[in-house]
Amino acid sequence: MGYAIIKTGGKQFAVSDGDTLRVPTIDAQAGKKVDIDTLISGGKVGMGTVKATVVGHGKGDKVIVFKKKRRKQYKRKQGHRQGYTEIKIEKV
């Protein structure tokens, strides 16, 4: 069973065959196959590709952003939900 380090969305993930993981949003429909560039594959440093299938899209948990300045009647409350894409690694 092989392994690889992939980079997508500015983040790096360690993957192997059959893994399912959430990565930053990829512009592809559910059920489509995508190729993701690798940094390390099977212990060898170099560029290659990993075959993956898009399982679906979603949004993560809500994060509350609250700003306040004391004694100035300044308060701002804002929520944010980061999007993600769930992928299944087919072949490393």
Contact map, one row per residue, 1 for C-alpha under 8 A:
11100000000000011000000000000000000000000000000000000000000000000000000000000000000000000000
11110000000000011000000000000000000000001100000000000000000000000000000000000000000000000001
11111000000001111000000000000000000000001110000000000000000000000000000000000000000000000001
01111100000001110000000000000000000001111110000000000000000000000000000000000000000000000001
00111110000111100000000000000000000001111000000000000000000000000000000000000000000000000000
00011111000111100000000000000000000111110000000001000000000000000000000000000000000000000000
00001111111110000000000000000000000111100000000000000000000000000000000000000000000000000000
00000111111100000000001100000000000110000000000000000000000000000000000000000000000000000000
00000011111000000000001111000000000000000000000000000000000000000000000000000000000000000000
00000011111100000000000000000000000000000000000000000000000000000000000000000000000000000000
00000011111110000000000000000000000000000000000000000000000000000000000000000000000000000000
00001111011111000000000000000000000000000000000000000000000000000000000000000000000000000000
00001110001111100000000000000000000000000000000000000000000000000000000000000000000000000000
00111100000111110000000000000000000000000000000000000000000000000000000000000000000000000000
00111100000011111010000000000000000000000000000000000000000000000000000000000000000000001000
11110000000001111110000000000000000000000000000000000000000000000000000000000000000000001011
11100000000000111110000000000000000000000000000000000000000000000000000000000000000000001111
00000000000000011111000000000000000000000000000000000000000000000000000000000000000000011110
00000000000000111111100000000000000000000000000000000000000000000000000000000000000000011100
00000000000000000111110000000000000000000000000000000000000000000000000000000000000001111000
00000000000000000011111000000000000000000000000000000000000000000000000000000000000001110000
00000000000000000001111100000000000000000000000000000000000000000000000000000000000111100000
00000001100000000000111111000000000000000000000000000000000000000000000000000000000111100000
00000001100000000000011111000000000000000000000000000000000000000000000000000000001110000000
00000000100000000000001111100000000000000000000000000000100000000000000000000000001110000000
00000000100000000000001111110000000000000000000000000000000000000000000000000000000110000000
00000000000000000000000011111000000000000000000000000000000000000000000000000000000000000000
00000000000000000000000001111101010000000000000000000100000000000000000000000000000000000000
00000000000000000000000000111111000000000000000000000101000000000000000000000000000000000000
00000000000000000000000000011111000000000000000000001111100000000000000000000000000000000000
00000000000000000000000000001111100000000000000000001111000000000000000000000000000000000000
00000000000000000000000000011111110000000000000000001100000000000000000000000000000000000000
00000000000000000000000000000011111000000000000000111100000000000000000000000000000000000000
00000000000000000000000000010001111100000000000000111100000000000000000000000000000000000000
00000000000000000000000000000000111110000000000011110000000000000000000000000000000000000000
00000111000000000000000000000000011111000000000011110000000000000000000000000000000000000000
00000111000000000000000000000000001111100000001111000000000000000000000000000000000000000000
00011110000000000000000000000000000111111000011111000000000000000000000000000000000000000000
00011110000000000000000000000000000011111000111100000000000000000000000000000000000000000000
00011100000000000000000000000000000001111111111000000000000000000000000000000000000000000000
01111000000000000000000000000000000001111111110100000000000000000000000000000000000000000001
01110000000000000000000000000000000000011111000000000000000000000000000000000000000000000000
00110000000000000000000000000000000000011111100000000000000000000000000000000000000000000000
00000000000000000000000000000000000000011111110000000000000000000000000000000000000000000000
00000000000000000000000000000000000000111011111000000000000000000000000000000000000000000000
00000000000000000000000000000000000001111001111100000000000000000000000000000000000000000000
00000000000000000000000000000000000011110000111110000000000000000000000000000000000000000000
00000000000000000000000000000000000011101000011111000000000000000000000000000000000000000000
00000000000000000000000000000000001111000000001111100000000000000000000000000000000000000001
00000100000000000000000000000000001111000000000111110000000000000000000000000000000000001111
00000000000000000000000000000000111100000000000011111000000000000000000000000000000000001111
00000000000000000000000000000000111100000000000001111100000000000000000000000000000000111110
00000000000000000000000000000111110000000000000000111110000000000000000000000000000000111100
00000000000000000000000000011111110000000000000000011111000000000000000000000000000011110000
00000000000000000000000000000110000000000000000000001111100000000000000000000000000011110000
00000000000000000000000000001110000000000000000000000111110000000000000000000000000011100000
00000000000000000000000010000100000000000000000000000011111000000000000000000000001111000000
00000000000000000000000000000000000000000000000000000001111100000000000000000000001111000000
00000000000000000000000000000000000000000000000000000000111110000000000000000000111100000000
00000000000000000000000000000000000000000000000000000000011111000000000000000000111100000000
00000000000000000000000000000000000000000000000000000000001111100000000000000000110000000000
00000000000000000000000000000000000000000000000000000000000111110000000000000011110000000000
00000000000000000000000000000000000000000000000000000000000011111000000000000011100000000000
00000000000000000000000000000000000000000000000000000000000001111100000000001111000000000000
00000000000000000000000000000000000000000000000000000000000000111110000000011111000000000000
00000000000000000000000000000000000000000000000000000000000000011111000000111100000000000000
00000000000000000000000000000000000000000000000000000000000000001111100001111000000000000000
00000000000000000000000000000000000000000000000000000000000000000111110001110000000000000000
00000000000000000000000000000000000000000000000000000000000000000011111111100000000000000000
00000000000000000000000000000000000000000000000000000000000000000001111111000000000000000000
00000000000000000000000000000000000000000000000000000000000000000000111110000000000000000000
00000000000000000000000000000000000000000000000000000000000000000000111111000000000000000000
00000000000000000000000000000000000000000000000000000000000000000000111111100000000000000000
00000000000000000000000000000000000000000000000000000000000000000011110111110000000000000000
00000000000000000000000000000000000000000000000000000000000000000111100011111000000000000000
00000000000000000000000000000000000000000000000000000000000000001111000001111100000000000000
00000000000000000000000000000000000000000000000000000000000000011110000000111110000000000000
00000000000000000000000000000000000000000000000000000000000000011100000000011111000000000000
00000000000000000000000000000000000000000000000000000000000001111000000000001111100000000000
00000000000000000000000000000000000000000000000000000000000001111000000000000111110000000000
00000000000000000000000000000000000000000000000000000000001111100000000000000011111000000000
00000000000000000000000000000000000000000000000000000000001111000000000000000001111100000000
00000000000000000000000110000000000000000000000000000000111100000000000000000000111110000000
00000000000000000000011111000000000000000000000000000000111100000000000000000000011111000000
00000000000000000000011111000000000000000000000000000111110000000000000000000000001111100000
00000000000000000001111000000000000000000000000000000111110000000000000000000000000111110000
00000000000000000001111000000000000000000000000000011111000000000000000000000000000011111000
00000000000000000111100000000000000000000000000000011110000000000000000000000000000001111100
00000000000000111111000000000000000000000000000001111000000000000000000000000000000000111111
00000000000000001110000000000000000000000000000001111000000000000000000000000000000000011111
00000000000000011100000000000000000000000000000001110000000000000000000000000000000000001111
01110000000000011000000000000000000000001000000011100000000000000000000000000000000000001111
